[in-house]
Every structure is written in structure tokens, then in C-alpha cells.
Amino acid sequence: MSTGATGYAPRHTLPLRVEIIRQFKRRRTLAMFGILLALPWILVIAFQFGPGNNNGQNSLRLSDLATAGGLNFAAFALSVSASFLLVVAVALFCGDTVASEANWSSLRYLLAAPIPRDRLLRQKLIVALGYSAAAVTVVPVMALLAGTIVFGWNDITVPGTGEIIPAGDVLPKFAIVIGYAMVSNLVVAAVAFLLSVSTDSPLGAVGGAVGLVIVSTILQAVEALGGLREFLPTFWNTAWLDALAPVPDYSGMIKGVAVAVTYAAVLIAFAFRRFRHKDVVS
């Protein structure tokens, strides 16, 4: 005798397309992507009309080379957004996904549908990571578009050395840089996701993940920690700059990937374990 309801199949519950649409329609998703898409154009206006604009001729800093061309501008936009804005975006998408359901008292109804707990988490995690990846991608891509329109499609000028690299040679490296930015934010995503299954407060989950980055950044400046700093989740975040050098050095990025993936795997596994045994009352 079958013990399940007729036609019920756990693998068909909460399809990805349903969760993608649900999350896309939320105001926080639209607002965040609006901010991310607007940022490059705001930076363009700042460079065009700011009194300190020197068109990248008097300095070899990344900020002063931003107007040298579309690729330089995209690298600058990614640099200034990666340390905070993209962290907030990733924390928002991954920290809000389960906690918001608990906060709205809809989580227990989803589980009563019934949607298996592991499937519920997996579907939500996949969608959250997808939106996080999109958030990390739209800033440099939009910056590349805006920078090319305003400053032209020029070869990239390397910060610090002033060396010129053909734009065609840099594009594949820039794709690697964007991919690395996604991976380096996995720790933020995993912490936010763990907190999301542990609390009914979306703000607490998002704030906790952002707080981790702030604390890690502060500890990163403590030289007394020596080699231990290399195990901090933010230590290798700027290693992507080495990929844009005339002779790319990927060693820092490889270490950063190893640290990020290790932390993320452990934290996500703990999130699933915690949710399996959690007494859902909201």
C-alpha cells in the first residue's frame, strides 16, 4: 500500500523557475540590481564632472587610470564595489532567502506542502547563488559598457607600472577576474545562508555576514598575525589584480579559491545539518 499522496513526487516540489520568479518579484531584488546597474554610470558622471578629473595622465593608481578606457574603468568599478557593495548584495540574496520565509510565517507552510527540507534548502541556495553571481557580474559588465561608450575601447594601462596590454589579450583574463570575484564571495554567501536558517530575522542574517567581512578586513591589517592572515576570508580578495599584469600571477587567486571553497563547503554543510533538526514554528 502506498503511503504517499497520489501524484506526489518530492523532486517536483518547488521548481527552480518558481523560486527564481518569486525572488525576482521582490522589491529588494529589483532595488539591489537597480543600484548595481546605476553605479557605473554614477562613477562616469563623477569622473566627467568632478573637479579632480585628470583623464588618467598624471598617476598610475587604478583610480586615476579609470578613464584610460573601458577596461580600465571596469577594473576600477569592480575594485571599489567588491569591498562592500557586492558583499551586501551577496549577503542580501543568501541571508534573506530562508529567514524571510520564517519572518513571514510561510516557512512551515512550505514544509507542510510537503517540500522535503533538503530540497527546500537546495532550491533556495541555488537561486540565491544565481542571483549573487548575477550581482557580481552586472557591475563590471555594465562598467565595461559605460566606460567604452564614454572613454573609448582602448588597450588597458596596468596600474603601478603603466605598461600597456592589448585589449584583446585582457578580455579572457577579465572573465577570469569576474569568476574569481564570484568565488571569493562564497564565504559571504555561506555565512549569510547559515545565519538565514538559524534566525527569523533577515536583517540579522545579512548584517551578520557583512559584519564578518568587516571584522576579517580589520584583522587583515594586524601584521602581528603573520601568516595566519592568509586564512582570513578576505585576505585574497584583491588577488585578481595580479591577473591583469603583463605576466599574470595566479598563485594568489588559487589560494583564495581554496580558502573560499573550503569555508563555504563547511558552512553550507552545517547549514543543511542545522535545518534538518530545526524545530520550525514560524
Secondary structure, 3 states (H helix, E strand, C coil): CCCCCCCCCHHHCCCHHHHHHHHHCCHHHHHHHHHHHHHHHHHHHHHHHCCCCCCCCCCCCCCCCHHHCHHHHHHHHHHHHHCCHHHHHHHHHHHCCCHHHHHCCCHHHHHCCCCCHHHHHHHHHHHHHHHHHHHHHHHHHHHHHHHHHHHCCCCEECCCCCCEECHHHHHHHHHHHHHHHHHHCHHHHHHHHHHHCCCCCHHHHHHHHHHHHHHHHHHHCCHHHHHHHHHCCCCCCCHHHHHHCCCCCCHHHHHHHHHHHHHHHHHHHHHHHHHHCCCCCC
